[in-house]
Amino acid sequence: MREHIAGGALTETTFLVLLSTYTPNHGYGIMQFIERETHGRVLLGAGTLYGAINTLVKKKWIAPFGDAEPGSNKKTYVITDLGKQMAEKELNRLRELYGLASRIIGGEPK
């Protein structure tokens, strides 16, 4: 998973996983959050999701939270301070992009 592309942008998957872990969440819960919040536009397969989770854990942008539920393999994850910094940076980048597009497409004064 690429965490940044040209210009410092996060991939949509990365950004959505970060957003989904502001509240502790397990893998299936993250999938449900993303599907629900994107109104079904983004559907992640298990391989994509768990690849993203593993990468974000390695980068210390999310971290395991608590122990797995008894009798379950469900691991719960929560965003870290570093992950919050990255999400906030991406939000600011998107705001700038939105402003530019609004001025050009929406005819707002320059």
N, C-alpha and C positions, 0 to 999 in steps of 0.2 A: 504494500500500500504506500503510495506517495503521500507524504504529509504536507508537502509544499509543491506547488508548481510555479511556473514563472510568475513573478510578482509577489510571491509569498502567500499565495492563497492555499487554504486547506481544501482537501477534497470534500465533497458534500457528505460522503460517508463519515469521514473523520469528524466533521463539524457536528453532524447529527448524533453520533455516538457520544461526543463530549456533552452535548446538550442533554442527552438522555440520562446522563449519570450525575447531574446536579443533585438529584435525589438518588440514594443507593438503588441499584437496579441489577437484575440478573440478565443473562443473555436473552432469554425468551422475552423478558420484559422490555429489553432494549429494542428488540425486533418489533414488538407491539407498539411501543412509543413512536418509533419512526414511521411505521405504517399509519398509525392514527394521526400523528401530527402533520404528515405530508398528504393526508387524505388519500392514501393508497398510491400516491405517485412514486414513492420509493419503497420497494420491497427487497429486503436483503435476504439472500440465501445464508444458510448456516455457515458455509465455508467463508464467505465474504465477511460476515459479522465476526466470527471468531478469529479470523486473520486480523481484522481491524483491532479487536480487543487485545490480542496478543501484542500487536505492534504498539498500541497505546500504553499498555502496561510496561513494556520495555523502555519506552520513552519517558515513563513516569508521569504521563498526562492523566492516567486513571490508575487506580490501585484497588486491590482486593479489599473488601469491606466485610469484616466479621468472618464467621465460619459458615461453611455450607450447612444448609438445613439438615437436621438429622434424617438419615435414610435417603438423602438426595444428593445429587452431584451439582446442584445449582450453586454457582459461585456468584457472589454479588460484588459489584464494582461501584466506585464513587470517583468523581473527578478530583484531581489534586489541585493545589494552588497553581502549579505550573500549567496544568490543563486549563484552568480558569483564565490564566493570562493569555494562553493561545486562543481560547474561544473569544475573549474580549478583543484581541487583536483582529481576529477574523470579522467580528461584528463591525468594528470600526472600518475595516477595509470595504465591507459590503455597504456600509452607509455612504462612504465616499463614492463608490461605484453607482449606487442608487441616485445620489445627488447629481452626478455627471449625466447619467442617462435621463433623469427627469428634466434637466436643463435642455438637453438636446432633443429628446423625443417629445417631452411635454411642453416645450416652448417657454419654459420659465426664463426670466431675464438672467443674463450672465452677470 
